[in-house]
């Protein structure tokens, strides 16, 4: 073998270093490319998962939106139905109020007519009462005058009879009284009532005997005295 020149050795060394560096760079590029591929693959997976998640979120959002819209439409229909029902009730209430007001107006008018008729009847009754009172007073005065006249006439007749009786008594004296016995009982007016006797110790209403038998066990029956046997109170 021949001796290699120094420049050639340096060139080979440089070439060898450059080749090694190129290999190292290529290895690094390969590693970078593999990492880039892995990153791209991971990015693709992430993008796919992201797309799936977005699609699921979009579907869930659409489902929720549909539910919310359905619920809102149901609530809206319920609100419209309640509003319609309230309107119908309001119409019924307004009609009832109008009917009540009309009935109240009729009742007020009828009350006014009845009050007017009652006032006329009361006025007529007052007039009749006044006329009846006036007539009664006139009749009472007339009856009083006629009663006074009849009383005066009766008293006059009695006075005349008494006067004639006194004249007859003065004319016949005491003969008629002695014969008819008119003055025979005048002596009884001079009698006095006899005093009641004091009770005695042995005077008892019931018998005190309580021996054998039934005697004394019952109160003795009292028989009422007949009116003919009762003493005359004027003579006692």
C-alpha positions in Angstrom: 0.0 0.0 0.0 1.2 3.5 -0.7 1.4 6.3 1.8 -1.7 8.5 1.8 -1.2 12.2 1.6 -2.3 14.3 4.5 -4.8 16.2 2.5 -6.5 13.1 1.4 -6.7 11.8 4.9 -8.2 15.0 6.1 -10.7 14.9 3.2 -11.7 11.3 4.0 -12.0 12.2 7.7 -14.2 15.2 6.8 -16.2 13.0 4.4 -16.6 10.4 7.0 -17.7 13.0 9.5 -20.1 14.6 7.1 -21.5 11.2 6.2 -22.0 10.4 9.9 -23.6 13.7 10.5 -25.8 13.2 7.5 -26.8 9.8 8.8 -27.4 11.3 12.2 -29.5 14.1 10.6 -31.3 11.6 8.5 -32.0 9.5 11.7 -33.2 12.6 13.5 -35.3 13.5 10.5 -36.7 10.0 10.5 -37.5 10.2 14.2 -39.0 13.7 13.6 -41.0 12.3 10.7 -42.2 9.4 12.8 -43.1 11.8 15.6 -44.8 14.0 13.1 -46.7 11.0 11.7 -47.6 10.0 15.2 -48.7 13.5 16.0 -50.7 13.6 12.8 -52.2 10.3 13.6 -53.0 11.4 17.1 -54.3 14.7 15.7 -56.4 12.7 13.3 -57.7 10.6 16.2 -58.3 13.7 18.3 -60.0 15.4 15.4 -62.2 12.3 14.9 -63.0 12.2 18.6 -63.6 15.9 18.5 -65.8 15.5 15.5 -67.7 12.6 17.2 -68.0 14.7 20.4 -69.1 17.7 18.4 -71.6 15.5 16.6 -72.8 14.0 19.8 -73.0 17.5 21.4 -74.8 18.8 18.3 -77.2 15.8 18.5 -77.7 16.3 22.2 -78.2 20.0 21.6 -80.7 19.3 18.9 -82.5 16.8 21.1 -82.6 19.3 24.0 -83.6 22.0 21.7 -86.4 19.8 20.4 -87.4 18.9 23.9 -87.3 22.6 24.9 -89.2 23.6 21.8 -91.8 20.8 22.4 -92.1 21.8 26.0 -92.4 25.5 25.1 -95.0 24.7 22.5 -96.9 22.6 25.0 -96.6 25.3 27.6 -97.7 27.8 25.0 -100.7 25.7 24.0 -101.6 25.3 27.7 -101.2 29.0 28.2 -103.4 29.7 25.2 -105.9 27.2 26.4 -105.9 28.8 29.9 -106.2 32.2 28.3 -109.1 31.0 26.2 -110.7 29.5 29.3 -110.2 32.7 31.3 -111.7 34.6 28.4 -114.7 32.3 28.4 -115.0 32.6 32.2 -114.7 36.4 31.9 -117.5 36.4 29.3 -119.6 34.3 31.6 -118.9 36.5 34.6 -119.6 39.6 32.6 -122.8 38.1 31.4 -123.7 37.2 35.0 -122.9 40.7 36.2 -125.0 42.2 33.5 -127.9 39.9 34.4 -127.5 40.7 38.1 -127.4 44.4 37.4 -130.5 44.1 35.2 -132.2 42.1 37.9 -131.1 44.6 40.5 -132.5 47.5 38.4 -135.8 45.6 38.0 -135.9 45.0 41.8 -135.2 48.6 42.5 -137.9 49.7 40.1 -140.3 47.1 41.7 -139.3 48.3 45.2 -140.0 51.9 44.1 -143.4 50.9 42.8 -144.2 48.9 45.9 -143.1 51.8 48.1 -145.3 54.2 46.2 -148.3 51.8 46.4 -147.6 51.2 50.1 -147.4 55.0 50.7 -150.7 55.4 49.0 -152.2 52.6 51.0 -150.8 54.0 54.3 -152.1 57.4 53.4 -155.6 55.9 52.7 -155.4 53.9 55.9 -154.5 57.0 57.8 -157.4 58.8 56.3 -159.7 55.9 57.2 -158.3 55.7 60.7 -158.8 59.5 61.2 -162.3 59.2 59.9 -163.0 56.1 62.1 -161.6 57.9 65.1 -163.6 61.0 64.4 -166.8 58.9 63.9 -166.0 56.9 67.0 -165.5 60.0 69.0 -168.8 61.4 67.7 -170.6 58.1 68.5 -168.9 58.0 72.0 -170.1 61.6 72.7 -173.6 60.7 71.4 -173.6 57.5 73.5 -172.4 59.4 76.6 -175.1 62.0 76.1 -177.8 59.3 75.7 -176.4 57.4 78.7 -176.4 60.5 80.8 -180.0 61.2 79.7 -181.1 57.6 80.5 -179.3 57.8 83.8 -180.9 61.1 84.7 -184.2 59.7 83.7 -183.7 56.5 85.8 -182.4 58.5 88.8 -185.4 60.9 88.4 -187.8 57.9 88.4 -186.1 56.4 91.5 -186.2 59.7 93.3 -189.9 60.0 92.4 -190.5 56.4 93.7 -188.5 57.1 96.9 -190.4 60.3 97.4 -193.7 58.5 97.1 -192.5 55.8 99.4 -191.6 58.3 102.0 -195.0 59.9 101.6 -196.7 56.6 102.1 -194.6 55.8 105.2 -195.4 59.2 106.6 -199.1 58.6 105.8 -199.4 55.1 107.3 -196.8 55.5 110.1 -195.3 52.3 111.7 -198.4 50.1 111.1 -197.1 48.7 107.8 -193.6 48.0 109.3 -195.1 46.3 112.3 -197.4 44.2 110.1 -194.9 43.2 107.4 -192.0 42.6 109.9 -189.7 45.0 108.1 -188.3 46.4 111.4 -188.5 43.1 113.3 -184.8 42.2 112.6 -183.3 45.6 113.4 -182.6 44.4 116.9 -180.1 41.8 115.5 -177.8 44.7 114.5 -177.3 45.4 118.2 -175.8 41.9 118.9 -172.0 41.5 119.3 -169.9 38.6 118.1 -169.2 36.1 120.8 -165.5 35.7 121.8 -163.7 32.5 120.7 -163.0 30.2 123.7 -159.4 29.7 124.6 -157.9 26.3 123.8 -157.7 23.8 126.7 -154.8 21.4 127.4 -156.8 18.3 126.6 -158.3 19.7 123.4 -156.4 17.9 120.6 -157.3 17.4 117.0 -156.2 13.7 116.9 -156.6 11.0 119.4 -153.4 10.3 121.4 -154.3 6.6 121.8 -151.7 4.4 120.2 -152.6 1.0 121.8 -153.6 -2.2 120.1 -155.7 -2.3 117.0 -156.0 0.4 114.4 -157.7 3.0 116.6 -155.7 6.1 116.6 -153.5 5.1 113.7 -155.5 7.1 111.2 -156.7 10.6 111.3 -160.4 10.8 112.1 -162.4 11.8 109.0 -163.9 15.2 109.1 -167.3 15.6 107.5 -168.1 19.0 106.2 -171.0 20.7 107.8 -173.9 21.6 105.5 -174.4 25.2 104.8 -177.8 25.1 106.5 -176.1 24.0 109.8 -173.4 26.7 109.6 -174.0 29.4 112.2 -175.0 32.8 111.0 -171.9 35.1 111.1 -174.0 38.1 112.0 -175.2 36.3 115.2 -171.7 35.2 116.4 
